[in-house]
Amino acid sequence: MGDGTIVYPDFTIYDVRNNRLVYYEHFGMMDDLHYVNNAIRKHNEYLKHGLGNDLIMTFESSQKPLDLEAVEAQVKKYALAKSATN
């Protein structure tokens, strides 16, 4: 981040069409309170540094497994997005 904060996303996707990075975070242990608190901190760091529009987030818990169709829809949304200048 611009202030020296280091945050490692699960995946970084390069959007060739718009020459930008899209960050993908999967929060997969939402049953664990320590993990949830860390996920919130990480999410807040992205927002603090203005990356909310370039962030895909997915969540799962033991009761709610990852929805692969939702992941695919989010990735397609960002992969096919046009920049504001186009």
Backbone atoms as SQL, in Angstrom:
CREATE TABLE atoms (id INTEGER PRIMARY KEY, chain TEXT, resi INTEGER, resn TEXT, atom TEXT, x REAL, y REAL, z REAL);
INSERT INTO atoms VALUES
  (1, 'A', 1, 'MET', 'N', 0.843, -1.174, 0.000),
  (2, 'A', 1, 'MET', 'CA', 0.000, 0.000, 0.000),
  (3, 'A', 1, 'MET', 'C', 0.893, 1.244, 0.000),
  (4, 'A', 2, 'GLY', 'N', 0.328, 2.362, -0.300),
  (5, 'A', 2, 'GLY', 'CA', 1.092, 3.588, -0.421),
  (6, 'A', 2, 'GLY', 'C', 1.799, 4.043, 0.837),
  (7, 'A', 3, 'ASP', 'N', 1.298, 3.606, 2.004),
  (8, 'A', 3, 'ASP', 'CA', 1.909, 4.053, 3.251),
  (9, 'A', 3, 'ASP', 'C', 2.889, 3.044, 3.830),
  (10, 'A', 4, 'GLY', 'N', 3.236, 2.027, 3.047),
  (11, 'A', 4, 'GLY', 'CA', 4.170, 1.016, 3.509),
  (12, 'A', 4, 'GLY', 'C', 3.509, -0.221, 4.090),
  (13, 'A', 5, 'THR', 'N', 2.188, -0.180, 4.287),
  (14, 'A', 5, 'THR', 'CA', 1.453, -1.346, 4.765),
  (15, 'A', 5, 'THR', 'C', 1.534, -2.433, 3.704),
  (16, 'A', 6, 'ILE', 'N', 1.809, -3.662, 4.136),
  (17, 'A', 6, 'ILE', 'CA', 1.889, -4.775, 3.199),
  (18, 'A', 6, 'ILE', 'C', 0.672, -5.671, 3.387),
  (19, 'A', 7, 'VAL', 'N', -0.048, -5.890, 2.311),
  (20, 'A', 7, 'VAL', 'CA', -1.200, -6.785, 2.306),
  (21, 'A', 7, 'VAL', 'C', -1.022, -7.718, 1.122),
  (22, 'A', 8, 'TYR', 'N', -1.091, -9.014, 1.379),
  (23, 'A', 8, 'TYR', 'CA', -0.933, -10.003, 0.312),
  (24, 'A', 8, 'TYR', 'C', -2.300, -10.566, -0.059),
  (25, 'A', 9, 'PRO', 'N', -2.796, -10.260, -1.260),
  (26, 'A', 9, 'PRO', 'CA', -4.069, -10.837, -1.675),
  (27, 'A', 9, 'PRO', 'C', -3.879, -12.310, -2.034),
  (28, 'A', 10, 'ASP', 'N', -4.990, -13.040, -2.054),
  (29, 'A', 10, 'ASP', 'CA', -4.920, -14.439, -2.476),
  (30, 'A', 10, 'ASP', 'C', -4.541, -14.532, -3.944),
  (31, 'A', 11, 'PHE', 'N', -5.109, -13.642, -4.739),
  (32, 'A', 11, 'PHE', 'CA', -4.812, -13.620, -6.171),
  (33, 'A', 11, 'PHE', 'C', -4.760, -12.181, -6.641),
  (34, 'A', 12, 'THR', 'N', -3.933, -11.934, -7.633),
  (35, 'A', 12, 'THR', 'CA', -3.885, -10.641, -8.306),
  (36, 'A', 12, 'THR', 'C', -4.141, -10.903, -9.784),
  (37, 'A', 13, 'ILE', 'N', -5.114, -10.206, -10.330),
  (38, 'A', 13, 'ILE', 'CA', -5.508, -10.387, -11.724),
  (39, 'A', 13, 'ILE', 'C', -5.148, -9.118, -12.474),
  (40, 'A', 14, 'TYR', 'N', -4.410, -9.250, -13.541),
  (41, 'A', 14, 'TYR', 'CA', -4.066, -8.088, -14.354),
  (42, 'A', 14, 'TYR', 'C', -5.131, -7.907, -15.424),
  (43, 'A', 15, 'ASP', 'N', -5.819, -6.786, -15.382),
  (44, 'A', 15, 'ASP', 'CA', -6.849, -6.418, -16.357),
  (45, 'A', 15, 'ASP', 'C', -6.141, -5.703, -17.511),
  (46, 'A', 16, 'VAL', 'N', -5.858, -6.455, -18.568),
  (47, 'A', 16, 'VAL', 'CA', -5.108, -5.926, -19.708),
  (48, 'A', 16, 'VAL', 'C', -5.871, -4.791, -20.383),
  (49, 'A', 17, 'ARG', 'N', -7.152, -4.970, -20.526),
  (50, 'A', 17, 'ARG', 'CA', -7.984, -3.989, -21.228),
  (51, 'A', 17, 'ARG', 'C', -7.892, -2.608, -20.589),
  (52, 'A', 18, 'ASN', 'N', -7.844, -2.574, -19.248),
  (53, 'A', 18, 'ASN', 'CA', -7.842, -1.297, -18.533),
  (54, 'A', 18, 'ASN', 'C', -6.522, -0.992, -17.833),
  (55, 'A', 19, 'ASN', 'N', -5.514, -1.840, -18.062),
  (56, 'A', 19, 'ASN', 'CA', -4.189, -1.642, -17.479),
  (57, 'A', 19, 'ASN', 'C', -4.266, -1.381, -15.970),
  (58, 'A', 20, 'ARG', 'N', -4.888, -2.332, -15.262),
  (59, 'A', 20, 'ARG', 'CA', -5.025, -2.193, -13.817),
  (60, 'A', 20, 'ARG', 'C', -4.958, -3.567, -13.161),
  (61, 'A', 21, 'LEU', 'N', -4.724, -3.550, -11.873),
  (62, 'A', 21, 'LEU', 'CA', -4.731, -4.781, -11.101),
  (63, 'A', 21, 'LEU', 'C', -6.064, -4.920, -10.386),
  (64, 'A', 22, 'VAL', 'N', -6.583, -6.133, -10.359),
  (65, 'A', 22, 'VAL', 'CA', -7.774, -6.471, -9.594),
  (66, 'A', 22, 'VAL', 'C', -7.318, -7.480, -8.542),
  (67, 'A', 23, 'TYR', 'N', -7.708, -7.253, -7.319),
  (68, 'A', 23, 'TYR', 'CA', -7.303, -8.107, -6.215),
  (69, 'A', 23, 'TYR', 'C', -8.461, -9.028, -5.842),
  (70, 'A', 24, 'TYR', 'N', -8.143, -10.287, -5.613),
  (71, 'A', 24, 'TYR', 'CA', -9.154, -11.272, -5.260),
  (72, 'A', 24, 'TYR', 'C', -8.796, -11.861, -3.904),
  (73, 'A', 25, 'GLU', 'N', -9.690, -11.665, -2.962),
  (74, 'A', 25, 'GLU', 'CA', -9.529, -12.207, -1.621),
  (75, 'A', 25, 'GLU', 'C', -10.623, -13.228, -1.366),
  (76, 'A', 26, 'HIS', 'N', -10.201, -14.416, -0.964),
  (77, 'A', 26, 'HIS', 'CA', -11.162, -15.439, -0.548),
  (78, 'A', 26, 'HIS', 'C', -11.005, -15.646, 0.950),
  (79, 'A', 27, 'PHE', 'N', -12.068, -15.360, 1.660),
  (80, 'A', 27, 'PHE', 'CA', -12.076, -15.533, 3.104),
  (81, 'A', 27, 'PHE', 'C', -12.801, -16.843, 3.399),
  (82, 'A', 28, 'GLY', 'N', -12.028, -17.886, 3.636),
  (83, 'A', 28, 'GLY', 'CA', -12.573, -19.229, 3.665),
  (84, 'A', 28, 'GLY', 'C', -12.736, -19.872, 5.020),
  (85, 'A', 29, 'MET', 'N', -12.462, -19.148, 6.089),
  (86, 'A', 29, 'MET', 'CA', -12.603, -19.746, 7.420),
  (87, 'A', 29, 'MET', 'C', -13.439, -18.831, 8.312),
  (88, 'A', 30, 'MET', 'N', -14.610, -18.466, 7.814),
  (89, 'A', 30, 'MET', 'CA', -15.420, -17.483, 8.506),
  (90, 'A', 30, 'MET', 'C', -16.058, -18.017, 9.795),
  (91, 'A', 31, 'ASP', 'N', -15.764, -19.262, 10.158),
  (92, 'A', 31, 'ASP', 'CA', -16.206, -19.805, 11.450),
  (93, 'A', 31, 'ASP', 'C', -15.234, -19.456, 12.576),
  (94, 'A', 32, 'ASP', 'N', -14.041, -19.037, 12.221),
  (95, 'A', 32, 'ASP', 'CA', -12.969, -18.777, 13.175),
  (96, 'A', 32, 'ASP', 'C', -12.930, -17.275, 13.490),
  (97, 'A', 33, 'LEU', 'N', -13.212, -16.902, 14.737),
  (98, 'A', 33, 'LEU', 'CA', -13.298, -15.493, 15.118),
  (99, 'A', 33, 'LEU', 'C', -11.988, -14.745, 14.874),
  (100, 'A', 34, 'HIS', 'N', -10.849, -15.348, 15.172),
  (101, 'A', 34, 'HIS', 'CA', -9.556, -14.700, 14.918),
  (102, 'A', 34, 'HIS', 'C', -9.389, -14.427, 13.421),
  (103, 'A', 35, 'TYR', 'N', -9.738, -15.387, 12.600),
  (104, 'A', 35, 'TYR', 'CA', -9.657, -15.244, 11.144),
  (105, 'A', 35, 'TYR', 'C', -10.578, -14.125, 10.662),
  (106, 'A', 36, 'VAL', 'N', -11.809, -14.087, 11.203),
  (107, 'A', 36, 'VAL', 'CA', -12.776, -13.051, 10.815),
  (108, 'A', 36, 'VAL', 'C', -12.227, -11.669, 11.142),
  (109, 'A', 37, 'ASN', 'N', -11.653, -11.516, 12.326),
  (110, 'A', 37, 'ASN', 'CA', -11.091, -10.212, 12.700),
  (111, 'A', 37, 'ASN', 'C', -9.958, -9.808, 11.765),
  (112, 'A', 38, 'ASN', 'N', -9.129, -10.753, 11.375),
  (113, 'A', 38, 'ASN', 'CA', -8.056, -10.466, 10.430),
  (114, 'A', 38, 'ASN', 'C', -8.624, -10.118, 9.052),
  (115, 'A', 39, 'ALA', 'N', -9.687, -10.802, 8.637),
  (116, 'A', 39, 'ALA', 'CA', -10.323, -10.528, 7.344),
  (117, 'A', 39, 'ALA', 'C', -10.891, -9.113, 7.323),
  (118, 'A', 40, 'ILE', 'N', -11.503, -8.705, 8.423),
  (119, 'A', 40, 'ILE', 'CA', -12.050, -7.342, 8.508),
  (120, 'A', 40, 'ILE', 'C', -10.926, -6.323, 8.437),
  (121, 'A', 41, 'ARG', 'N', -9.831, -6.579, 9.147),
  (122, 'A', 41, 'ARG', 'CA', -8.686, -5.666, 9.105),
  (123, 'A', 41, 'ARG', 'C', -8.148, -5.540, 7.687),
  (124, 'A', 42, 'LYS', 'N', -8.019, -6.678, 7.017),
  (125, 'A', 42, 'LYS', 'CA', -7.493, -6.685, 5.648),
  (126, 'A', 42, 'LYS', 'C', -8.429, -5.940, 4.702),
  (127, 'A', 43, 'HIS', 'N', -9.718, -6.178, 4.834),
  (128, 'A', 43, 'HIS', 'CA', -10.707, -5.481, 4.011),
  (129, 'A', 43, 'HIS', 'C', -10.625, -3.975, 4.234),
  (130, 'A', 44, 'ASN', 'N', -10.523, -3.569, 5.491),
  (131, 'A', 44, 'ASN', 'CA', -10.415, -2.146, 5.807),
  (132, 'A', 44, 'ASN', 'C', -9.157, -1.516, 5.221),
  (133, 'A', 45, 'GLU', 'N', -8.056, -2.258, 5.174),
  (134, 'A', 45, 'GLU', 'CA', -6.830, -1.738, 4.556),
  (135, 'A', 45, 'GLU', 'C', -7.048, -1.476, 3.063),
  (136, 'A', 46, 'TYR', 'N', -7.726, -2.395, 2.388),
  (137, 'A', 46, 'TYR', 'CA', -8.022, -2.181, 0.962),
  (138, 'A', 46, 'TYR', 'C', -8.857, -0.918, 0.770),
  (139, 'A', 47, 'LEU', 'N', -9.899, -0.760, 1.579),
  (140, 'A', 47, 'LEU', 'CA', -10.762, 0.412, 1.449),
  (141, 'A', 47, 'LEU', 'C', -10.019, 1.695, 1.792),
  (142, 'A', 48, 'LYS', 'N', -9.220, 1.652, 2.835),
  (143, 'A', 48, 'LYS', 'CA', -8.445, 2.825, 3.264),
  (144, 'A', 48, 'LYS', 'C', -7.546, 3.328, 2.137),
  (145, 'A', 49, 'HIS', 'N', -7.066, 2.408, 1.314),
  (146, 'A', 49, 'HIS', 'CA', -6.155, 2.773, 0.232),
  (147, 'A', 49, 'HIS', 'C', -6.855, 2.877, -1.119),
  (148, 'A', 50, 'GLY', 'N', -8.188, 2.972, -1.106),
  (149, 'A', 50, 'GLY', 'CA', -8.940, 3.245, -2.324),
  (150, 'A', 50, 'GLY', 'C', -9.049, 2.093, -3.304),
  (151, 'A', 51, 'LEU', 'N', -8.941, 0.862, -2.825),
  (152, 'A', 51, 'LEU', 'CA', -8.969, -0.280, -3.738),
  (153, 'A', 51, 'LEU', 'C', -10.317, -0.996, -3.763),
  (154, 'A', 52, 'GLY', 'N', -11.349, -0.389, -3.210),
  (155, 'A', 52, 'GLY', 'CA', -12.655, -1.032, -3.152),
  (156, 'A', 52, 'GLY', 'C', -13.238, -1.388, -4.506),
  (157, 'A', 53, 'ASN', 'N', -12.970, -0.591, -5.526),
  (158, 'A', 53, 'ASN', 'CA', -13.493, -0.870, -6.864),
  (159, 'A', 53, 'ASN', 'C', -12.664, -1.898, -7.616),
  (160, 'A', 54, 'ASP', 'N', -11.537, -2.258, -7.076),
  (161, 'A', 54, 'ASP', 'CA', -10.642, -3.224, -7.722),
  (162, 'A', 54, 'ASP', 'C', -10.491, -4.482, -6.879),
  (163, 'A', 55, 'LEU', 'N', -11.530, -4.814, -6.110),
  (164, 'A', 55, 'LEU', 'CA', -11.443, -5.903, -5.157),
  (165, 'A', 55, 'LEU', 'C', -12.610, -6.865, -5.312),
  (166, 'A', 56, 'ILE', 'N', -12.281, -8.124, -5.536),
  (167, 'A', 56, 'ILE', 'CA', -13.266, -9.201, -5.533),
  (168, 'A', 56, 'ILE', 'C', -13.097, -9.931, -4.205),
  (169, 'A', 57, 'MET', 'N', -14.203, -10.167, -3.508),
  (170, 'A', 57, 'MET', 'CA', -14.141, -10.900, -2.253),
  (171, 'A', 57, 'MET', 'C', -15.161, -12.031, -2.278),
  (172, 'A', 58, 'THR', 'N', -14.739, -13.186, -1.804),
  (173, 'A', 58, 'THR', 'CA', -15.647, -14.303, -1.619),
  (174, 'A', 58, 'THR', 'C', -15.468, -14.821, -0.207),
  (175, 'A', 59, 'PHE', 'N', -16.504, -15.458, 0.297),
  (176, 'A', 59, 'PHE', 'CA', -16.522, -15.921, 1.681),
  (177, 'A', 59, 'PHE', 'C', -17.082, -17.330, 1.738),
  (178, 'A', 60, 'GLU', 'N', -16.642, -18.065, 2.754),
  (179, 'A', 60, 'GLU', 'CA', -17.279, -19.344, 3.018),
  (180, 'A', 60, 'GLU', 'C', -17.070, -19.728, 4.474),
  (181, 'A', 61, 'SER', 'N', -17.967, -20.584, 4.930),
  (182, 'A', 61, 'SER', 'CA', -17.884, -21.137, 6.277),
  (183, 'A', 61, 'SER', 'C', -18.238, -22.619, 6.175),
  (184, 'A', 62, 'SER', 'N', -18.205, -23.290, 7.298),
  (185, 'A', 62, 'SER', 'CA', -18.551, -24.714, 7.260),
  (186, 'A', 62, 'SER', 'C', -20.014, -24.921, 6.866),
  (187, 'A', 63, 'GLN', 'N', -20.856, -23.960, 7.168),
  (188, 'A', 63, 'GLN', 'CA', -22.280, -24.066, 6.829),
  (189, 'A', 63, 'GLN', 'C', -22.599, -23.543, 5.431),
  (190, 'A', 64, 'LYS', 'N', -21.772, -22.663, 4.919),
  (191, 'A', 64, 'LYS', 'CA', -21.992, -22.043, 3.607),
  (192, 'A', 64, 'LYS', 'C', -20.737, -22.177, 2.759),
  (193, 'A', 65, 'PRO', 'N', -20.609, -23.272, 1.997),
  (194, 'A', 65, 'PRO', 'CA', -19.410, -23.467, 1.169),
  (195, 'A', 65, 'PRO', 'C', -19.341, -22.439, 0.035),
  (196, 'A', 66, 'LEU', 'N', -18.180, -22.343, -0.553),
  (197, 'A', 66, 'LEU', 'CA', -17.938, -21.410, -1.646),
  (198, 'A', 66, 'LEU', 'C', -18.875, -21.690, -2.808),
  (199, 'A', 67, 'ASP', 'N', -19.482, -20.632, -3.324),
  (200, 'A', 67, 'ASP', 'CA', -20.377, -20.715, -4.473),
  (201, 'A', 67, 'ASP', 'C', -19.555, -20.415, -5.726),
  (202, 'A', 68, 'LEU', 'N', -19.176, -21.456, -6.444),
  (203, 'A', 68, 'LEU', 'CA', -18.305, -21.282, -7.611),
  (204, 'A', 68, 'LEU', 'C', -18.956, -20.471, -8.717),
  (205, 'A', 69, 'GLU', 'N', -20.264, -20.534, -8.845),
  (206, 'A', 69, 'GLU', 'CA', -20.954, -19.716, -9.852),
  (207, 'A', 69, 'GLU', 'C', -20.828, -18.235, -9.504),
  (208, 'A', 70, 'ALA', 'N', -20.901, -17.909, -8.233),
  (209, 'A', 70, 'ALA', 'CA', -20.740, -16.520, -7.808),
  (210, 'A', 70, 'ALA', 'C', -19.317, -16.038, -8.076),
  (211, 'A', 71, 'VAL', 'N', -18.335, -16.897, -7.847),
  (212, 'A', 71, 'VAL', 'CA', -16.940, -16.544, -8.129),
  (213, 'A', 71, 'VAL', 'C', -16.773, -16.270, -9.609),
  (214, 'A', 72, 'GLU', 'N', -17.272, -17.161, -10.443),
  (215, 'A', 72, 'GLU', 'CA', -17.160, -16.996, -11.889),
  (216, 'A', 72, 'GLU', 'C', -17.826, -15.703, -12.348),
  (217, 'A', 73, 'ALA', 'N', -18.984, -15.391, -11.800),
  (218, 'A', 73, 'ALA', 'CA', -19.687, -14.163, -12.176),
  (219, 'A', 73, 'ALA', 'C', -18.876, -12.924, -11.803),
  (220, 'A', 74, 'GLN', 'N', -18.264, -12.937, -10.613),
  (221, 'A', 74, 'GLN', 'CA', -17.461, -11.799, -10.183),
  (222, 'A', 74, 'GLN', 'C', -16.223, -11.616, -11.063),
  (223, 'A', 75, 'VAL', 'N', -15.537, -12.705, -11.355),
  (224, 'A', 75, 'VAL', 'CA', -14.339, -12.619, -12.190),
  (225, 'A', 75, 'VAL', 'C', -14.708, -12.129, -13.586),
  (226, 'A', 76, 'LYS', 'N', -15.793, -12.633, -14.148),
  (227, 'A', 76, 'LYS', 'CA', -16.224, -12.175, -15.471),
  (228, 'A', 76, 'LYS', 'C', -16.586, -10.698, -15.438),
  (229, 'A', 77, 'LYS', 'N', -17.235, -10.271, -14.380),
  (230, 'A', 77, 'LYS', 'CA', -17.614, -8.856, -14.248),
  (231, 'A', 77, 'LYS', 'C', -16.384, -7.966, -14.339),
  (232, 'A', 78, 'TYR', 'N', -15.329, -8.343, -13.632),
  (233, 'A', 78, 'TYR', 'CA', -14.117, -7.532, -13.649),
  (234, 'A', 78, 'TYR', 'C', -13.311, -7.739, -14.925),
  (235, 'A', 79, 'ALA', 'N', -13.294, -8.951, -15.431),
  (236, 'A', 79, 'ALA', 'CA', -12.515, -9.243, -16.649),
  (237, 'A', 79, 'ALA', 'C', -13.127, -8.561, -17.860),
  (238, 'A', 80, 'LEU', 'N', -14.421, -8.382, -17.861),
  (239, 'A', 80, 'LEU', 'CA', -15.107, -7.780, -19.004),
  (240, 'A', 80, 'LEU', 'C', -15.443, -6.316, -18.804),
  (241, 'A', 81, 'ALA', 'N', -15.099, -5.782, -17.646),
  (242, 'A', 81, 'ALA', 'CA', -15.419, -4.383, -17.351),
  (243, 'A', 81, 'ALA', 'C', -14.628, -3.442, -18.250),
  (244, 'A', 82, 'LYS', 'N', -15.253, -2.372, -18.604),
  (245, 'A', 82, 'LYS', 'CA', -14.575, -1.323, -19.363),
  (246, 'A', 82, 'LYS', 'C', -14.232, -0.189, -18.425),
  (247, 'A', 83, 'SER', 'N', -13.133, 0.445, -18.661),
  (248, 'A', 83, 'SER', 'CA', -12.742, 1.554, -17.809),
  (249, 'A', 83, 'SER', 'C', -13.677, 2.731, -18.046),
  (250, 'A', 84, 'ALA', 'N', -13.671, 3.669, -17.104),
  (251, 'A', 84, 'ALA', 'CA', -14.525, 4.851, -17.206),
  (252, 'A', 84, 'ALA', 'C', -14.152, 5.714, -18.399),
  (253, 'A', 85, 'THR', 'N', -12.944, 5.560, -18.910),
  (254, 'A', 85, 'THR', 'CA', -12.519, 6.396, -20.032),
  (255, 'A', 85, 'THR', 'C', -12.879, 5.788, -21.383),
  (256, 'A', 86, 'ASN', 'N', -13.352, 4.523, -21.402),
  (257, 'A', 86, 'ASN', 'CA', -13.718, 3.882, -22.678),
  (258, 'A', 86, 'ASN', 'C', -15.150, 4.178, -23.036);
